[in-house]
Structures are given as C-alpha cells and as structure tokens.
Amino acid sequence: MLFLLNSFKSTWSLLRASAYDLLYHMPNEHSLFRDKDFVNSVMYETAMSYCNNPKAMVSEGAGLLLKLLFCKCLPKLSFITDGTERQM
C-alpha cells in the first residue's frame, strides 16, 4: 500500500492513475483504510505535502490522493465531524 501511495508523486500519469484505481478498488475494510492514525498522519499529510509541490504532476497526485481519501476514508479524517457536536 505504501508503494501505491508513493506512486502518486510519479512523473508518469499512467502510474498515478493506476495507483488510484488499485487503491480505490481495494476493500473498504482494509485495515489501513480503517486506521484513523494512518489515514490522518500518513495519507492526509502526504496529500497536503504534495499540494505544496511546485511540480504539476505531484500536485495532480495530491488531487488523486485527496479524492481517494474522500471516497474511502471520509469518516476517519480527523477534521470531519458527525454533526452531533454543538455549534457555538
């Protein structure tokens, strides 16, 4: 899985797309997709660091990684709440 995540910064667009497809089609029950610490400190932090990269291909990889996070790991992201917290 870490190899596929690192593939999002590849200079080859086909490799980035293939990594996304492979990860997207993995079961949602995969242990790393359910691990809140991994999702936030590895996947999300990696996506955010890729967003700040001046190379267009790495920024595109950030977009794919964020799309993957929102499709597969949305409930595990620390900045997402379930709406039960009170608004002040």
C-alpha positions as CSV (number, residue, x, y, z in Angstrom):
1,M,0.0,0.0,0.0
2,L,2.8,2.4,0.8
3,F,4.3,1.8,-2.7
4,L,1.0,2.7,-4.3
5,L,0.7,5.8,-2.1
6,N,4.2,6.9,-3.1
7,S,3.3,6.3,-6.8
8,F,1.1,9.4,-6.6
9,K,4.3,11.5,-7.0
10,S,5.5,9.7,-10.1
11,T,6.2,11.6,-13.2
12,W,4.2,9.1,-15.2
13,S,0.5,9.9,-15.3
14,L,-0.5,6.3,-16.1
15,L,1.3,5.1,-12.9
16,R,-0.6,7.7,-10.8
17,A,-3.9,6.7,-12.4
18,S,-3.2,3.0,-11.9
19,A,-2.2,3.5,-8.3
20,Y,-5.5,5.4,-7.7
21,D,-7.5,2.6,-9.4
22,L,-5.8,-0.2,-7.4
23,L,-6.3,1.6,-4.1
24,Y,-9.9,2.6,-5.0
25,H,-10.8,-1.0,-5.7
26,M,-9.3,-2.3,-2.5
27,P,-12.0,-3.3,0.1
28,N,-13.1,-0.6,2.3
29,E,-12.5,-2.9,5.2
30,H,-8.7,-2.9,4.6
31,S,-7.0,-2.3,7.9
32,L,-5.1,0.8,6.8
33,F,-8.3,2.4,5.5
34,R,-9.9,1.9,8.9
35,D,-6.8,3.1,10.9
36,K,-7.6,6.7,11.9
37,D,-3.9,7.4,12.7
38,F,-2.7,6.1,9.3
39,V,-5.4,7.9,7.4
40,N,-4.6,11.2,9.1
41,S,-0.9,11.1,9.7
42,V,0.2,9.3,6.5
43,M,-2.4,9.6,3.8
44,Y,-3.8,13.1,4.5
45,E,-0.4,14.6,5.5
46,T,1.1,13.1,2.3
47,A,-1.6,14.7,0.2
48,M,-1.1,18.0,1.9
49,S,2.6,18.0,1.3
50,Y,2.0,17.1,-2.4
51,C,-0.3,20.0,-2.7
52,N,2.5,22.4,-1.9
53,N,4.8,20.9,-4.5
54,P,5.5,23.2,-7.5
55,K,5.7,20.2,-9.9
56,A,2.3,19.9,-11.7
57,M,2.4,16.1,-11.7
58,V,2.9,15.9,-7.9
59,S,0.0,18.3,-7.4
60,E,-2.2,16.1,-9.7
61,G,-1.2,13.2,-7.5
62,A,-2.3,15.2,-4.4
63,G,-5.7,15.6,-6.1
64,L,-6.0,11.9,-6.7
65,L,-5.0,11.1,-3.1
66,L,-7.5,13.5,-1.7
67,K,-10.2,12.0,-3.9
68,L,-9.2,8.6,-2.6
69,L,-9.4,9.8,1.0
70,F,-12.8,11.3,0.5
71,C,-14.1,8.2,-1.3
72,K,-12.7,5.6,1.1
73,C,-11.8,7.2,4.4
74,L,-14.1,10.1,5.0
75,P,-15.3,9.0,8.4
76,K,-11.7,8.5,9.6
77,L,-10.5,12.0,8.7
78,S,-10.0,14.0,11.9
79,F,-11.4,17.3,10.6
80,I,-14.7,15.7,9.7
81,T,-17.4,15.6,12.4
82,D,-20.6,13.6,12.5
83,G,-22.7,16.7,13.2
84,T,-23.5,15.8,16.8
85,E,-21.2,18.5,18.2
86,R,-22.8,21.7,19.3
87,Q,-22.3,24.8,17.2
88,M,-21.4,27.9,19.2
